[in-house]
Amino acid sequence: MIGICLNKPDQLILASGSGLKPEHFAVDAHKYIYMAMSYLVEQGNEPDPISITNVFTDEKANKAIEEMGGITYLESAKLTPYLGNTQMFIDQIKQAAARRDIYDKAEAVKKRMEKDADSGVNEVISAVESDFRDISIEYQVSTGVTKLGTDTADRLKQRLMTPMDVIGLKTGWKLFDLATLGLIDGELTIVGARSKVGKSTVLLNWCNKICIQDGVPTLYIDTEMYSYEQEDKLLSIISGVPHEEIRTGRFGVDTEAGKAVDKVASLQDANRELKEAPLYHVYLPNFTAEKIRALVRKYQVEHGVKLVVFDYIKLPSSDSNLGDKEFQALGYLTSALKDIAGELKVPIISAVQLNRSAVGKDDMDESMIAGSDRILFLANRVCMLRKSTEEEYAMTGCSRHFKIIAQRMGQELDWTPIKADSKNWRMEMI
C-alpha cells in the first residue's frame, strides 16, 4: 500500500475516501509514512522519500521510520508496480485492523471480567455491547456503487400508491414544510439571524414538533447551553408556562400567567412528555468535526436517531482567535455537517450568525452570512429570521419574519410572519 501511494500519490485520495487511517497500520513506521504522505499531498507537495523523512520533528516518528530502513526502504517500496488493486489492499489493511481491535477488546473484557465481581449482569452486558459497538461503528462501510435505474420502478409505484405533500420530517410550520417538502435525509438546513433574534429558538421549536410531539429520535448538539437550560426552555414551550417563572419557581404561586395549580399541572404533563421523548442533548463547546461525526454515528446506532441539530455554526471555544482563517474554518465545519448528513442519511438543521450588515435591514441576502461563501454553497437551503418592521407588526401582530433565501430544490418562501411569544419561547408560522 505504501509503495502504491509512493508511485501514484492520487491513490491517497482513494485511501482517505475509503476510510483508511494511520492507526489502521500495524507497524508504527507505516503509520508515520502514511501520515507524512497524506500531509505532503494536502500541502500540494510530492510525497517522495526525502520529503517524507523531513516531515516529522518528533523523534519517535523519525526513529520508527529509520529503524524500518529510512530512505532506502522508501526507495525500494517505490519500486512496487501499480496494478490497479489499491482498493483490495485498503480493504485488507482495514480488515486486519478490525481483527486486532476485536482481539484487544476481547482481552480487555476478559481481564475486566476476572476483576469485576460486583457489577450486575445487565450492567456487564451493556458495557460489553458498548465496547464492541464502537468497533462496529468504526469499521462499518456504508458506501457503494449503485446501478442507476435498478429500483426506480418500485419507488415510483410506492409514491403513486401513497402521494404526500411533505415527504420529510414536518417542522410544524406548514408553509415552510410545503415549500421544502420537509426535512429530508441527507439535507443540511441552516437558519441565519442576528444575535438574540431567535435562531436557536427556531431549532428548539422544530425539535418540539418533530421529537416531542411526533416521537422522532433526535440528537441535539449544543455549543452554547447546558442540558438543564434547554430543558427549562422546552418545558416552557410545551406547557406555555412563562420561562422566567419556571426558572424562579414562581409557577407555584398565582400570577397574571395563571393559577398555581394549573401551572403546576401543565408543567407535570410537560415534564412527562419531555421525559418520554427520544431527545438526546449534549453540551459540546469545544467541538470538532470528528467529535460531531462520532456522536452522530454512536446515537444513530444505539438510539436510531433520525434528526440531528447542531446549534450553531461558529468557531469552537478553543479556536476563537483564528483571524482571517475564521471563514475557512466555518466553511470546513459546514462541509463536515453536510458530509455527515449525506453519509449517515439523516437531516441536519443548524444556525449561523449574520454579520453586522444585517442590522436594521428589512431584506437580507447571502452576503450577510457570517463565515464564508461555502456555507451557502454547501447547505441545501439557507433561511433568514429577522425582527418585524413597525409596519409589519401593525399588520400581522407578529414580531418576527422568516424567509428561505436559497435552496436547491423546492418552492420559494418569501418573508412570512412568525408569531413569537417572548415569555414561553413558542414560535408559530402564520
Secondary structure, DSSP 8 states (H G I E B T S, - for coil): -HHHHHH-TTHHHHHHHTT--GGG-SSHHHHHHHHHHHHHHHTT----HHHHHTT---HHHHHHHHHHTHHHHHHHHTTS---S-HHHHHHHHHHHHHHHHHHHHHHHHHHHHHH--SS-HHHHHHHHHHHHHHHHHHH--------TTSSHHHHHHHHHHS--S--SB--S-HHHHHHHTSB-TT-EEEEEE-TTSSHHHHHHHHHIIIIIIT---EEEEESS--HHHHHHHHHHHHH---HHHHHHTGGGS-BTTB-HHHHHHHHHHHHHHHHHS-EEEEE-SS--HHHHHHHHHHHHHHH---EEEEEEES--GGGTT-GGGHHHHHHHHHHHHHHHHHHHT--EEEEEEB-GGGTT-SS--GGGBSS-HHHHHH-SEEEEEEE--HHHHHHH--SEEEEEEEESSS--EEEEEEEE-TTT--EEE-
